[in-house]
Amino acid sequence: MIEENNEIILKNYRIKIQTGLLHQLEEFIKPLWSQRQVALITDDNVGPLYAATVEKQLNKMNYKVVVLTIPAGEASKSWRQVQRVIELLAQNNFVRSDGIIALGGGVVGDLAGFIASIYMRGISLIQIPTSLLAQVDSSVGGKTAIDLPAGKNMVGTFYQPDLVLIDSTTIKTLPKRMLVEGYGEIVKCAALVGGRFWAIVQRVNEPEDIIRQAEKLIYASVSFKAGVVQQDEKETGLRKLLNFGHTFGHAVELLEDGRLMHGEAVAIGMVHVMAVFEQKGMTVSGTTAAISERLERVGLPLDAPELGTPAFYRAIQHDKKIRGDQLTLVYVKKIGEPAFFPLKTAELKNWLGAAI
């Protein structure tokens, strides 16, 4: 991995982070993609804000553009939307040499990426994430997925894009709750990395500070995640670090059935998994409080009524990270020192005891 001028170069593609990038697409896309038909996939929140800007530039590059809009929200990560979009691609005579651009948050990126990976056994993909969560998390790493009633992201592929373009100015149009949600994933990464990254996070004491520090926060998060993914693309080892807060968080998110955003669920999951390990003397005293303070400063939730309920433990059984009968919990011994703790799923409830 090479890092220079807010650009991260992986073995297969580039991640460019730059203010105003949404208005400079020709510089990055035209040298990469030959003349082709392009499906610009967005949603009905992001589309009215940015689709025309992107479409105009693509037309200027002489690409034939078809804008495909999905309903905003997690419910669009479904077989129904996959079928609808694929049928539209077929009706518009998209072939294997054409491409898809995902313009939006994590839902758009996940859905468009999944479709790109399976349509005609794979067509070219560019990610232009517009939400903070997508910029620091889902647009990097090549994971694509849709949801099932049994859980989030149960059907998916690993499919790397040709390019990721991140313009931090798009987060200024996010509702406060969505801005703060993305910050939950940033705190997760910072707690794993520590050092200068944690120091940047400590400058954030209100939601407006996220915007002020956006480029530094995004770059630090993406740099960390890209480094991990390059070493372990298919999540067989080191990439499991990125699941910090997710085991408990995904279970709560599933049970909340859309009432809780992903970054909010991760915040809750981080706090409670850390509380368990700190109570058991496996992490430095005060670490949970330090993470909780960073989350609470911007208004992220720290608790959920589902934690510790029978439904909570049933939801964990559907965690995709379970291997055989074993679950690996991720925690930090102290800020910047992550660790794994393998545990049989049948023993989880007794091991947690009254700690959760």
Salt bridges, closest charged atoms under 4 A:
GLU7 OE2 - ARG14 NE 2.29
GLU7 OE1 - LYS16 NZ 3.57
GLU26 OE2 - LYS30 NZ 3.73
GLU74 OE2 - LYS77 NZ 3.41
GLU74 OE2 - LYS152 NZ 3.03
ASP110 OD2 - LYS77 NZ 2.78
ASP137 OD1 - LYS225 NZ 2.87
ASP147 OD1 - LYS77 NZ 3.76
GLU185 OE1 - LYS188 NZ 2.83
GLU185 OE2 - HIS246 NE2 2.99
GLU185 OE2 - HIS262 NE2 3.10
GLU206 OE2 - ARG212 NH1 3.32
ASP209 OD1 - ARG212 NH1 2.36
GLU235 OE1 - LYS143 NZ 2.49
GLU253 OE2 - LYS152 NZ 3.39
GLU253 OE1 - HIS262 ND1 3.16
GLU256 OE1 - ARG259 NE 3.28
GLU264 OE2 - ARG177 NE 2.68
GLU293 OE2 - ARG294 NH2 3.78
GLU293 OE2 - ARG297 NH2 3.05
ASP303 OD1 - HIS272 NE2 3.29
ASP325 OD2 - LYS344 NZ 3.50
GLU337 OE1 - LYS334 NZ 3.98
